[in-house]
Amino acid sequence: MALELTRNIADPDGFYEHLVSSQRHMSDEEANQMNARLILILANQVGDMETLKAAIDFAVDPKAGRKQAAA
């Protein structure tokens, strides 16, 4: 499964606002822990190890990840 690099969220601004507002009253540590939990929940939804590794690589280096996603 290749990475989906085009917009795939109907309301990206609404998603971002909900994410930010959910952390508004959290400490940095609490927000980091929540983000880690969210990553694991979403990774479980994806489920495909190849896609997850490609997403991690893309997050580390978007230029290198974009080349891999195109291959």
PDB file of N, CA, C, O and CB in Angstrom:
ATOM      1  N   MET A   1       0.841  -1.176   0.000  1.00  0.00           N
ATOM      2  CA  MET A   1       0.000   0.000   0.000  1.00  0.00           C
ATOM      3  C   MET A   1       0.888   1.242   0.000  1.00  0.00           C
ATOM      4  O   MET A   1       1.718   1.411   0.893  1.00  0.00           O
ATOM      5  CB  MET A   1      -0.958  -0.003   1.218  1.00  0.00           C
ATOM      6  N   ALA A   2       0.721   2.096  -0.980  1.00  0.00           N
ATOM      7  CA  ALA A   2       1.515   3.321  -1.083  1.00  0.00           C
ATOM      8  C   ALA A   2       0.935   4.403  -0.179  1.00  0.00           C
ATOM      9  O   ALA A   2      -0.250   4.377   0.154  1.00  0.00           O
ATOM     10  CB  ALA A   2       1.569   3.816  -2.546  1.00  0.00           C
ATOM     11  N   LEU A   3       1.772   5.343   0.211  1.00  0.00           N
ATOM     12  CA  LEU A   3       1.294   6.462   1.009  1.00  0.00           C
ATOM     13  C   LEU A   3       0.356   7.326   0.193  1.00  0.00           C
ATOM     14  O   LEU A   3       0.595   7.571  -0.989  1.00  0.00           O
ATOM     15  CB  LEU A   3       2.464   7.294   1.533  1.00  0.00           C
ATOM     16  N   GLU A   4      -0.704   7.784   0.821  1.00  0.00           N
ATOM     17  CA  GLU A   4      -1.623   8.751   0.213  1.00  0.00           C
ATOM     18  C   GLU A   4      -1.074  10.136   0.518  1.00  0.00           C
ATOM     19  O   GLU A   4      -1.168  10.607   1.651  1.00  0.00           O
ATOM     20  CB  GLU A   4      -3.105   8.583   0.753  1.00  0.00           C
ATOM     21  N   LEU A   5      -0.500  10.792  -0.492  1.00  0.00           N
ATOM     22  CA  LEU A   5       0.139  12.092  -0.276  1.00  0.00           C
ATOM     23  C   LEU A   5      -0.715  13.260  -0.747  1.00  0.00           C
ATOM     24  O   LEU A   5      -0.326  14.418  -0.595  1.00  0.00           O
ATOM     25  CB  LEU A   5       1.469  12.131  -0.980  1.00  0.00           C
ATOM     26  N   THR A   6      -1.873  12.961  -1.316  1.00  0.00           N
ATOM     27  CA  THR A   6      -2.803  14.035  -1.660  1.00  0.00           C
ATOM     28  C   THR A   6      -3.788  14.198  -0.509  1.00  0.00           C
ATOM     29  O   THR A   6      -3.984  13.281   0.288  1.00  0.00           O
ATOM     30  CB  THR A   6      -3.552  13.736  -3.005  1.00  0.00           C
ATOM     31  N   ARG A   7      -4.404  15.372  -0.430  1.00  0.00           N
ATOM     32  CA  ARG A   7      -5.347  15.643   0.657  1.00  0.00           C
ATOM     33  C   ARG A   7      -6.423  14.568   0.680  1.00  0.00           C
ATOM     34  O   ARG A   7      -7.064  14.296  -0.335  1.00  0.00           O
ATOM     35  CB  ARG A   7      -5.985  17.049   0.502  1.00  0.00           C
ATOM     36  N   ASN A   8      -6.617  13.959   1.845  1.00  0.00           N
ATOM     37  CA  ASN A   8      -7.561  12.855   1.976  1.00  0.00           C
ATOM     38  C   ASN A   8      -8.503  13.071   3.163  1.00  0.00           C
ATOM     39  O   ASN A   8      -9.193  12.143   3.585  1.00  0.00           O
ATOM     40  CB  ASN A   8      -6.808  11.530   2.133  1.00  0.00           C
ATOM     41  N   ILE A   9      -8.533  14.279   3.695  1.00  0.00           N
ATOM     42  CA  ILE A   9      -9.408  14.641   4.811  1.00  0.00           C
ATOM     43  C   ILE A   9     -10.374  15.698   4.285  1.00  0.00           C
ATOM     44  O   ILE A   9      -9.954  16.718   3.740  1.00  0.00           O
ATOM     45  CB  ILE A   9      -8.586  15.171   6.065  1.00  0.00           C
ATOM     46  N   ALA A  10     -11.657  15.447   4.451  1.00  0.00           N
ATOM     47  CA  ALA A  10     -12.672  16.362   3.920  1.00  0.00           C
ATOM     48  C   ALA A  10     -12.530  17.770   4.500  1.00  0.00           C
ATOM     49  O   ALA A  10     -12.736  18.753   3.788  1.00  0.00           O
ATOM     50  CB  ALA A  10     -14.071  15.822   4.214  1.00  0.00           C
ATOM     51  N   ASP A  11     -12.185  17.876   5.763  1.00  0.00           N
ATOM     52  CA  ASP A  11     -12.070  19.172   6.437  1.00  0.00           C
ATOM     53  C   ASP A  11     -10.767  19.233   7.220  1.00  0.00           C
ATOM     54  O   ASP A  11     -10.777  19.119   8.445  1.00  0.00           O
ATOM     55  CB  ASP A  11     -13.278  19.415   7.377  1.00  0.00           C
ATOM     56  N   PRO A  12      -9.632  19.414   6.522  1.00  0.00           N
ATOM     57  CA  PRO A  12      -8.350  19.407   7.235  1.00  0.00           C
ATOM     58  C   PRO A  12      -8.238  20.519   8.284  1.00  0.00           C
ATOM     59  O   PRO A  12      -7.647  20.314   9.344  1.00  0.00           O
ATOM     60  CB  PRO A  12      -7.217  19.539   6.242  1.00  0.00           C
ATOM     61  N   ASP A  13      -8.799  21.685   7.993  1.00  0.00           N
ATOM     62  CA  ASP A  13      -8.747  22.774   8.975  1.00  0.00           C
ATOM     63  C   ASP A  13      -9.553  22.430  10.223  1.00  0.00           C
ATOM     64  O   ASP A  13      -9.133  22.728  11.340  1.00  0.00           O
ATOM     65  CB  ASP A  13      -9.271  24.079   8.356  1.00  0.00           C
ATOM     66  N   GLY A  14     -10.709  21.803  10.031  1.00  0.00           N
ATOM     67  CA  GLY A  14     -11.531  21.380  11.159  1.00  0.00           C
ATOM     68  C   GLY A  14     -10.832  20.319  11.990  1.00  0.00           C
ATOM     69  O   GLY A  14     -10.892  20.337  13.219  1.00  0.00           O
ATOM     70  N   PHE A  15     -10.159  19.379  11.296  1.00  0.00           N
ATOM     71  CA  PHE A  15      -9.392  18.347  12.004  1.00  0.00           C
ATOM     72  C   PHE A  15      -8.292  18.989  12.838  1.00  0.00           C
ATOM     73  O   PHE A  15      -8.122  18.665  14.013  1.00  0.00           O
ATOM     74  CB  PHE A  15      -8.784  17.333  11.006  1.00  0.00           C
ATOM     75  N   TYR A  16      -7.542  19.906  12.218  1.00  0.00           N
ATOM     76  CA  TYR A  16      -6.431  20.551  12.920  1.00  0.00           C
ATOM     77  C   TYR A  16      -6.947  21.335  14.128  1.00  0.00           C
ATOM     78  O   TYR A  16      -6.358  21.277  15.207  1.00  0.00           O
ATOM     79  CB  TYR A  16      -5.654  21.486  11.964  1.00  0.00           C
ATOM     80  N   GLU A  17      -8.036  22.060  13.945  1.00  0.00           N
ATOM     81  CA  GLU A  17      -8.612  22.843  15.048  1.00  0.00           C
ATOM     82  C   GLU A  17      -9.039  21.925  16.194  1.00  0.00           C
ATOM     83  O   GLU A  17      -8.812  22.243  17.361  1.00  0.00           O
ATOM     84  CB  GLU A  17      -9.821  23.674  14.553  1.00  0.00           C
ATOM     85  N   HIS A  18      -9.650  20.798  15.868  1.00  0.00           N
ATOM     86  CA  HIS A  18     -10.069  19.855  16.912  1.00  0.00           C
ATOM     87  C   HIS A  18      -8.851  19.284  17.645  1.00  0.00           C
ATOM     88  O   HIS A  18      -8.862  19.156  18.870  1.00  0.00           O
ATOM     89  CB  HIS A  18     -10.910  18.708  16.300  1.00  0.00           C
ATOM     90  N   LEU A  19      -7.811  18.945  16.898  1.00  0.00           N
ATOM     91  CA  LEU A  19      -6.586  18.429  17.502  1.00  0.00           C
ATOM     92  C   LEU A  19      -5.964  19.461  18.435  1.00  0.00           C
ATOM     93  O   LEU A  19      -5.620  19.147  19.574  1.00  0.00           O
ATOM     94  CB  LEU A  19      -5.582  18.025  16.417  1.00  0.00           C
ATOM     95  N   VAL A  20      -5.823  20.685  17.953  1.00  0.00           N
ATOM     96  CA  VAL A  20      -5.212  21.748  18.764  1.00  0.00           C
ATOM     97  C   VAL A  20      -6.073  22.051  19.989  1.00  0.00           C
ATOM     98  O   VAL A  20      -5.547  22.186  21.093  1.00  0.00           O
ATOM     99  CB  VAL A  20      -5.016  23.031  17.922  1.00  0.00           C
ATOM    100  N   SER A  21      -7.381  22.160  19.806  1.00  0.00           N
ATOM    101  CA  SER A  21      -8.246  22.501  20.935  1.00  0.00           C
ATOM    102  C   SER A  21      -8.283  21.379  21.973  1.00  0.00           C
ATOM    103  O   SER A  21      -8.483  21.638  23.160  1.00  0.00           O
ATOM    104  CB  SER A  21      -9.662  22.803  20.443  1.00  0.00           C
ATOM    105  N   SER A  22      -8.090  20.130  21.529  1.00  0.00           N
ATOM    106  CA  SER A  22      -8.095  19.019  22.480  1.00  0.00           C
ATOM    107  C   SER A  22      -6.886  19.077  23.410  1.00  0.00           C
ATOM    108  O   SER A  22      -6.904  18.473  24.482  1.00  0.00           O
ATOM    109  CB  SER A  22      -8.116  17.684  21.734  1.00  0.00           C
ATOM    110  N   GLN A  23      -5.843  19.794  23.013  1.00  0.00           N
ATOM    111  CA  GLN A  23      -4.616  19.874  23.803  1.00  0.00           C
ATOM    112  C   GLN A  23      -4.423  21.237  24.473  1.00  0.00           C
ATOM    113  O   GLN A  23      -3.421  21.477  25.146  1.00  0.00           O
ATOM    114  CB  GLN A  23      -3.428  19.574  22.924  1.00  0.00           C
ATOM    115  N   ARG A  24      -5.383  22.102  24.278  1.00  0.00           N
ATOM    116  CA  ARG A  24      -5.239  23.484  24.735  1.00  0.00           C
ATOM    117  C   ARG A  24      -4.922  23.598  26.223  1.00  0.00           C
ATOM    118  O   ARG A  24      -4.144  24.468  26.615  1.00  0.00           O
ATOM    119  CB  ARG A  24      -6.498  24.247  24.436  1.00  0.00           C
ATOM    120  N   HIS A  25      -5.498  22.754  27.049  1.00  0.00           N
ATOM    121  CA  HIS A  25      -5.306  22.859  28.496  1.00  0.00           C
ATOM    122  C   HIS A  25      -4.369  21.778  29.035  1.00  0.00           C
ATOM    123  O   HIS A  25      -4.345  21.508  30.235  1.00  0.00           O
ATOM    124  CB  HIS A  25      -6.647  22.773  29.205  1.00  0.00           C
ATOM    125  N   MET A  26      -3.606  21.170  28.142  1.00  0.00           N
ATOM    126  CA  MET A  26      -2.655  20.132  28.551  1.00  0.00           C
ATOM    127  C   MET A  26      -1.261  20.722  28.688  1.00  0.00           C
ATOM    128  O   MET A  26      -0.914  21.705  28.033  1.00  0.00           O
ATOM    129  CB  MET A  26      -2.647  18.967  27.540  1.00  0.00           C
ATOM    130  N   SER A  27      -0.481  20.107  29.542  1.00  0.00           N
ATOM    131  CA  SER A  27       0.941  20.446  29.591  1.00  0.00           C
ATOM    132  C   SER A  27       1.598  19.869  28.337  1.00  0.00           C
ATOM    133  O   SER A  27       0.994  19.061  27.632  1.00  0.00           O
ATOM    134  CB  SER A  27       1.624  19.892  30.904  1.00  0.00           C
ATOM    135  N   ASP A  28       2.822  20.280  28.066  1.00  0.00           N
ATOM    136  CA  ASP A  28       3.540  19.721  26.917  1.00  0.00           C
ATOM    137  C   ASP A  28       3.665  18.208  27.039  1.00  0.00           C
ATOM    138  O   ASP A  28       3.501  17.490  26.053  1.00  0.00           O
ATOM    139  CB  ASP A  28       4.934  20.357  26.791  1.00  0.00           C
ATOM    140  N   GLU A  29       3.956  17.717  28.251  1.00  0.00           N
ATOM    141  CA  GLU A  29       4.105  16.276  28.452  1.00  0.00           C
ATOM    142  C   GLU A  29       2.782  15.547  28.191  1.00  0.00           C
ATOM    143  O   GLU A  29       2.771  14.492  27.556  1.00  0.00           O
ATOM    144  CB  GLU A  29       4.600  15.984  29.882  1.00  0.00           C
ATOM    145  N   GLU A  30       1.679  16.102  28.675  1.00  0.00           N
ATOM    146  CA  GLU A  30       0.376  15.480  28.442  1.00  0.00           C
ATOM    147  C   GLU A  30       0.029  15.473  26.954  1.00  0.00           C
ATOM    148  O   GLU A  30      -0.495  14.486  26.439  1.00  0.00           O
ATOM    149  CB  GLU A  30      -0.716  16.214  29.234  1.00  0.00           C
ATOM    150  N   ALA A  31       0.324  16.574  26.269  1.00  0.00           N
ATOM    151  CA  ALA A  31       0.052  16.652  24.835  1.00  0.00           C
ATOM    152  C   ALA A  31       0.912  15.647  24.064  1.00  0.00           C
ATOM    153  O   ALA A  31       0.430  15.009  23.129  1.00  0.00           O
ATOM    154  CB  ALA A  31       0.307  18.081  24.316  1.00  0.00           C
ATOM    155  N   ASN A  32       2.178  15.505  24.453  1.00  0.00           N
ATOM    156  CA  ASN A  32       3.055  14.525  23.804  1.00  0.00           C
ATOM    157  C   ASN A  32       2.543  13.105  24.029  1.00  0.00           C
ATOM    158  O   ASN A  32       2.572  12.283  23.114  1.00  0.00           O
ATOM    159  CB  ASN A  32       4.496  14.657  24.332  1.00  0.00           C
ATOM    160  N   GLN A  33       2.078  12.816  25.232  1.00  0.00           N
ATOM    161  CA  GLN A  33       1.530  11.491  25.514  1.00  0.00           C
ATOM    162  C   GLN A  33       0.262  11.239  24.718  1.00  0.00           C
ATOM    163  O   GLN A  33       0.057  10.140  24.204  1.00  0.00           O
ATOM    164  CB  GLN A  33       1.248  11.336  27.005  1.00  0.00           C
ATOM    165  N   MET A  34      -0.592  12.254  24.613  1.00  0.00           N
ATOM    166  CA  MET A  34      -1.807  12.122  23.823  1.00  0.00           C
ATOM    167  C   MET A  34      -1.467  11.896  22.346  1.00  0.00           C
ATOM    168  O   MET A  34      -2.096  11.071  21.683  1.00  0.00           O
ATOM    169  CB  MET A  34      -2.689  13.371  23.986  1.00  0.00           C
ATOM    170  N   ASN A  35      -0.475  12.628  21.836  1.00  0.00           N
ATOM    171  CA  ASN A  35      -0.056  12.445  20.440  1.00  0.00           C
ATOM    172  C   ASN A  35       0.482  11.034  20.213  1.00  0.00           C
ATOM    173  O   ASN A  35       0.209  10.426  19.178  1.00  0.00           O
ATOM    174  CB  ASN A  35       1.014  13.486  20.058  1.00  0.00           C
ATOM    175  N   ALA A  36       1.237  10.517  21.162  1.00  0.00           N
ATOM    176  CA  ALA A  36       1.754   9.153  21.035  1.00  0.00           C
ATOM    177  C   ALA A  36       0.610   8.143  21.000  1.00  0.00           C
ATOM    178  O   ALA A  36       0.629   7.211  20.196  1.00  0.00           O
ATOM    179  CB  ALA A  36       2.713   8.829  22.194  1.00  0.00           C
ATOM    180  N   ARG A  37      -0.381   8.324  21.866  1.00  0.00           N
ATOM    181  CA  ARG A  37      -1.543   7.427  21.854  1.00  0.00           C
ATOM    182  C   ARG A  37      -2.293   7.537  20.530  1.00  0.00           C
ATOM    183  O   ARG A  37      -2.712   6.527  19.965  1.00  0.00           O
ATOM    184  CB  ARG A  37      -2.491   7.751  23.030  1.00  0.00           C
ATOM    185  N   LEU A  38      -2.460   8.759  20.038  1.00  0.00           N
ATOM    186  CA  LEU A  38      -3.163   8.970  18.771  1.00  0.00           C
ATOM    187  C   LEU A  38      -2.418   8.296  17.620  1.00  0.00           C
ATOM    188  O   LEU A  38      -3.044   7.684  16.754  1.00  0.00           O
ATOM    189  CB  LEU A  38      -3.326  10.476  18.489  1.00  0.00           C
ATOM    190  N   ILE A  39      -1.100   8.401  17.603  1.00  0.00           N
ATOM    191  CA  ILE A  39      -0.304   7.741  16.567  1.00  0.00           C
ATOM    192  C   ILE A  39      -0.529   6.236  16.590  1.00  0.00           C
ATOM    193  O   ILE A  39      -0.710   5.618  15.541  1.00  0.00           O
ATOM    194  CB  ILE A  39       1.189   8.055  16.751  1.00  0.00           C
ATOM    195  N   LEU A  40      -0.519   5.644  17.783  1.00  0.00           N
ATOM    196  CA  LEU A  40      -0.719   4.199  17.890  1.00  0.00           C
ATOM    197  C   LEU A  40      -2.128   3.786  17.471  1.00  0.00           C
ATOM    198  O   LEU A  40      -2.306   2.751  16.830  1.00  0.00           O
ATOM    199  CB  LEU A  40      -0.450   3.737  19.315  1.00  0.00           C
ATOM    200  N   ILE A  41      -3.124   4.587  17.829  1.00  0.00           N
ATOM    201  CA  ILE A  41      -4.506   4.300  17.415  1.00  0.00           C
ATOM    202  C   ILE A  41      -4.630   4.367  15.893  1.00  0.00           C
ATOM    203  O   ILE A  41      -5.223   3.481  15.278  1.00  0.00           O
ATOM    204  CB  ILE A  41      -5.493   5.296  18.076  1.00  0.00           C
ATOM    205  N   LEU A  42      -4.076   5.408  15.294  1.00  0.00           N
ATOM    206  CA  LEU A  42      -4.162   5.553  13.835  1.00  0.00           C
ATOM    207  C   LEU A  42      -3.322   4.500  13.121  1.00  0.00           C
ATOM    208  O   LEU A  42      -3.718   4.013  12.062  1.00  0.00           O
ATOM    209  CB  LEU A  42      -3.709   6.954  13.411  1.00  0.00           C
ATOM    210  N   ALA A  43      -2.171   4.141  13.682  1.00  0.00           N
ATOM    211  CA  ALA A  43      -1.349   3.076  13.088  1.00  0.00           C
ATOM    212  C   ALA A  43      -2.117   1.764  13.083  1.00  0.00           C
ATOM    213  O   ALA A  43      -2.042   1.000  12.120  1.00  0.00           O
ATOM    214  CB  ALA A  43      -0.016   2.913  13.858  1.00  0.00           C
ATOM    215  N   ASN A  44      -2.850   1.501  14.148  1.00  0.00           N
ATOM    216  CA  ASN A  44      -3.661   0.291  14.198  1.00  0.00           C
ATOM    217  C   ASN A  44      -4.749   0.325  13.124  1.00  0.00           C
ATOM    218  O   ASN A  44      -5.080  -0.712  12.549  1.00  0.00           O
ATOM    219  CB  ASN A  44      -4.288   0.125  15.591  1.00  0.00           C
ATOM    220  N   GLN A  45      -5.301   1.491  12.853  1.00  0.00           N
ATOM    221  CA  GLN A  45      -6.317   1.622  11.809  1.00  0.00           C
ATOM    222  C   GLN A  45      -5.719   1.346  10.431  1.00  0.00           C
ATOM    223  O   GLN A  45      -6.355   0.708   9.592  1.00  0.00           O
ATOM    224  CB  GLN A  45      -6.943   3.025  11.843  1.00  0.00           C
ATOM    225  N   VAL A  46      -4.504   1.824  10.200  1.00  0.00           N
ATOM    226  CA  VAL A  46      -3.821   1.579   8.921  1.00  0.00           C
ATOM    227  C   VAL A  46      -3.496   0.094   8.808  1.00  0.00           C
ATOM    228  O   VAL A  46      -3.858  -0.558   7.829  1.00  0.00           O
ATOM    229  CB  VAL A  46      -2.518   2.439   8.799  1.00  0.00           C
ATOM    230  N   GLY A  47      -2.815  -0.427   9.811  1.00  0.00           N
ATOM    231  CA  GLY A  47      -2.563  -1.850   9.916  1.00  0.00           C
ATOM    232  C   GLY A  47      -1.480  -2.439   9.027  1.00  0.00           C
ATOM    233  O   GLY A  47      -0.989  -3.530   9.317  1.00  0.00           O
ATOM    234  N   ASP A  48      -1.099  -1.775   7.980  1.00  0.00           N
ATOM    235  CA  ASP A  48      -0.131  -2.323   7.028  1.00  0.00           C
ATOM    236  C   ASP A  48       1.273  -1.842   7.380  1.00  0.00           C
ATOM    237  O   ASP A  48       1.551  -0.644   7.337  1.00  0.00           O
ATOM    238  CB  ASP A  48      -0.494  -1.917   5.577  1.00  0.00           C
ATOM    239  N   MET A  49       2.160  -2.780   7.730  1.00  0.00           N
ATOM    240  CA  MET A  49       3.509  -2.428   8.181  1.00  0.00           C
ATOM    241  C   MET A  49       4.289  -1.660   7.123  1.00  0.00           C
ATOM    242  O   MET A  49       5.005  -0.718   7.462  1.00  0.00           O
ATOM    243  CB  MET A  49       4.273  -3.680   8.566  1.00  0.00           C
ATOM    244  N   GLU A  50       4.173  -2.032   5.859  1.00  0.00           N
ATOM    245  CA  GLU A  50       4.893  -1.336   4.785  1.00  0.00           C
ATOM    246  C   GLU A  50       4.458   0.135   4.722  1.00  0.00           C
ATOM    247  O   GLU A  50       5.297   1.025   4.580  1.00  0.00           O
ATOM    248  CB  GLU A  50       4.642  -2.035   3.416  1.00  0.00           C
ATOM    249  N   THR A  51       3.173   0.382   4.825  1.00  0.00           N
ATOM    250  CA  THR A  51       2.660   1.753   4.797  1.00  0.00           C
ATOM    251  C   THR A  51       3.109   2.523   6.028  1.00  0.00           C
ATOM    252  O   THR A  51       3.483   3.691   5.925  1.00  0.00           O
ATOM    253  CB  THR A  51       1.129   1.754   4.704  1.00  0.00           C
ATOM    254  N   LEU A  52       3.076   1.887   7.184  1.00  0.00           N
ATOM    255  CA  LEU A  52       3.502   2.552   8.406  1.00  0.00           C
ATOM    256  C   LEU A  52       4.975   2.926   8.354  1.00  0.00           C
ATOM    257  O   LEU A  52       5.353   4.024   8.765  1.00  0.00           O
ATOM    258  CB  LEU A  52       3.234   1.665   9.607  1.00  0.00           C
ATOM    259  N   LYS A  53       5.814   2.018   7.849  1.00  0.00           N
ATOM    260  CA  LYS A  53       7.244   2.323   7.720  1.00  0.00           C
ATOM    261  C   LYS A  53       7.462   3.466   6.732  1.00  0.00           C
ATOM    262  O   LYS A  53       8.291   4.344   6.971  1.00  0.00           O
ATOM    263  CB  LYS A  53       8.027   1.073   7.267  1.00  0.00           C
ATOM    264  N   ALA A  54       6.722   3.456   5.626  1.00  0.00           N
ATOM    265  CA  ALA A  54       6.849   4.538   4.648  1.00  0.00           C
ATOM    266  C   ALA A  54       6.415   5.868   5.259  1.00  0.00           C
ATOM    267  O   ALA A  54       7.027   6.899   4.982  1.00  0.00           O
ATOM    268  CB  ALA A  54       6.014   4.231   3.391  1.00  0.00           C
ATOM    269  N   ALA A  55       5.378   5.860   6.077  1.00  0.00           N
ATOM    270  CA  ALA A  55       4.919   7.083   6.740  1.00  0.00           C
ATOM    271  C   ALA A  55       5.969   7.600   7.722  1.00  0.00           C
ATOM    272  O   ALA A  55       6.215   8.804   7.797  1.00  0.00           O
ATOM    273  CB  ALA A  55       3.589   6.831   7.472  1.00  0.00           C
ATOM    274  N   ILE A  56       6.585   6.694   8.471  1.00  0.00           N
ATOM    275  CA  ILE A  56       7.646   7.098   9.398  1.00  0.00           C
ATOM    276  C   ILE A  56       8.809   7.700   8.623  1.00  0.00           C
ATOM    277  O   ILE A  56       9.326   8.753   8.997  1.00  0.00           O
ATOM    278  CB  ILE A  56       8.128   5.895  10.247  1.00  0.00           C
ATOM    279  N   ASP A  57       9.223   7.041   7.549  1.00  0.00           N
ATOM    280  CA  ASP A  57      10.333   7.546   6.731  1.00  0.00           C
ATOM    281  C   ASP A  57      10.000   8.914   6.151  1.00  0.00           C
ATOM    282  O   ASP A  57      10.861   9.793   6.095  1.00  0.00           O
ATOM    283  CB  ASP A  57      10.661   6.559   5.598  1.00  0.00           C
ATOM    284  N   PHE A  58       8.764   9.097   5.721  1.00  0.00           N
ATOM    285  CA  PHE A  58       8.334  10.377   5.155  1.00  0.00           C
ATOM    286  C   PHE A  58       8.353  11.472   6.223  1.00  0.00           C
ATOM    287  O   PHE A  58       8.752  12.605   5.950  1.00  0.00           O
ATOM    288  CB  PHE A  58       6.922  10.251   4.545  1.00  0.00           C
ATOM    289  N   ALA A  59       7.922  11.131   7.436  1.00  0.00           N
ATOM    290  CA  ALA A  59       7.929  12.104   8.527  1.00  0.00           C
ATOM    291  C   ALA A  59       9.350  12.515   8.904  1.00  0.00           C
ATOM    292  O   ALA A  59       9.597  13.669   9.252  1.00  0.00           O
ATOM    293  CB  ALA A  59       7.213  11.534   9.747  1.00  0.00           C
ATOM    294  N   VAL A  60      10.279  11.566   8.833  1.00  0.00           N
ATOM    295  CA  VAL A  60      11.685  11.857   9.139  1.00  0.00           C
ATOM    296  C   VAL A  60      12.297  12.748   8.063  1.00  0.00           C
ATOM    297  O   VAL A  60      12.986  13.720   8.374  1.00  0.00           O
ATOM    298  CB  VAL A  60      12.494  10.549   9.269  1.00  0.00           C
ATOM    299  N   ASP A  61      12.044  12.417   6.803  1.00  0.00           N
ATOM    300  CA  ASP A  61      12.643  13.150   5.680  1.00  0.00           C
ATOM    301  C   ASP A  61      11.655  13.188   4.518  1.00  0.00           C
ATOM    302  O   ASP A  61      11.647  12.275   3.692  1.00  0.00           O
ATOM    303  CB  ASP A  61      13.988  12.494   5.236  1.00  0.00           C
ATOM    304  N   PRO A  62      10.818  14.232   4.437  1.00  0.00           N
ATOM    305  CA  PRO A  62       9.804  14.288   3.380  1.00  0.00           C
ATOM    306  C   PRO A  62      10.354  14.152   1.967  1.00  0.00           C
ATOM    307  O   PRO A  62       9.681  13.583   1.108  1.00  0.00           O
ATOM    308  CB  PRO A  62       9.060  15.566   3.480  1.00  0.00           C
ATOM    309  N   LYS A  63      11.559  14.656   1.700  1.00  0.00           N
ATOM    310  CA  LYS A  63      12.120  14.545   0.352  1.00  0.00           C
ATOM    311  C   LYS A  63      12.416  13.084   0.018  1.00  0.00           C
ATOM    312  O   LYS A  63      12.071  12.622  -1.070  1.00  0.00           O
ATOM    313  CB  LYS A  63      13.403  15.396   0.226  1.00  0.00           C
ATOM    314  N   ALA A  64      13.042  12.361   0.923  1.00  0.00           N
ATOM    315  CA  ALA A  64      13.362  10.952   0.690  1.00  0.00           C
ATOM    316  C   ALA A  64      12.082  10.123   0.671  1.00  0.00           C
ATOM    317  O   ALA A  64      11.943   9.206  -0.139  1.00  0.00           O
ATOM    318  CB  ALA A  64      14.334  10.422   1.774  1.00  0.00           C
ATOM    319  N   GLY A  65      11.147  10.444   1.562  1.00  0.00           N
ATOM    320  CA  GLY A  65       9.896   9.704   1.621  1.00  0.00           C
ATOM    321  C   GLY A  65       9.060   9.867   0.373  1.00  0.00           C
ATOM    322  O   GLY A  65       8.386   8.924  -0.042  1.00  0.00           O
ATOM    323  N   ARG A  66       9.086  11.046  -0.241  1.00  0.00           N
ATOM    324  CA  ARG A  66       8.322  11.291  -1.455  1.00  0.00           C
ATOM    325  C   ARG A  66       8.877  10.453  -2.606  1.00  0.00           C
ATOM    326  O   ARG A  66       8.115   9.962  -3.439  1.00  0.00           O
ATOM    327  CB  ARG A  66       8.346  12.788  -1.816  1.00  0.00           C
ATOM    328  N   LYS A  67      10.198  10.288  -2.654  1.00  0.00           N
ATOM    329  CA  LYS A  67      10.817   9.451  -3.685  1.00  0.00           C
ATOM    330  C   LYS A  67      10.383   7.999  -3.521  1.00  0.00           C
ATOM    331  O   LYS A  67      10.071   7.329  -4.506  1.00  0.00           O
ATOM    332  CB  LYS A  67      12.355   9.560  -3.624  1.00  0.00           C
ATOM    333  N   GLN A  68      10.363   7.507  -2.275  1.00  0.00           N
ATOM    334  CA  GLN A  68       9.958   6.129  -2.010  1.00  0.00           C
ATOM    335  C   GLN A  68       8.484   5.924  -2.332  1.00  0.00           C
ATOM    336  O   GLN A  68       8.107   4.880  -2.864  1.00  0.00           O
ATOM    337  CB  GLN A  68      10.234   5.760  -0.549  1.00  0.00           C
ATOM    338  N   ALA A  69       7.645   6.911  -2.015  1.00  0.00           N
ATOM    339  CA  ALA A  69       6.215   6.787  -2.253  1.00  0.00           C
ATOM    340  C   ALA A  69       5.919   6.733  -3.752  1.00  0.00           C
ATOM    341  O   ALA A  69       4.962   6.085  -4.176  1.00  0.00           O
ATOM    342  CB  ALA A  69       5.463   7.954  -1.602  1.00  0.00           C
ATOM    343  N   ALA A  70       6.734   7.411  -4.544  1.00  0.00           N
ATOM    344  CA  ALA A  70       6.535   7.429  -6.001  1.00  0.00           C
ATOM    345  C   ALA A  70       6.994   6.141  -6.651  1.00  0.00           C
ATOM    346  O   ALA A  70       6.526   5.799  -7.736  1.00  0.00           O
ATOM    347  CB  ALA A  70       7.273   8.601  -6.622  1.00  0.00           C
ATOM    348  N   ALA A  71       7.909   5.413  -6.005  1.00  0.00           N
ATOM    349  CA  ALA A  71       8.478   4.184  -6.585  1.00  0.00           C
ATOM    350  C   ALA A  71       7.485   3.057  -6.640  1.00  0.00           C
ATOM    351  O   ALA A  71       7.816   1.964  -7.100  1.00  0.00           O
ATOM    352  CB  ALA A  71       9.681   3.742  -5.800  1.00  0.00           C
TER     353      ALA A  71
END
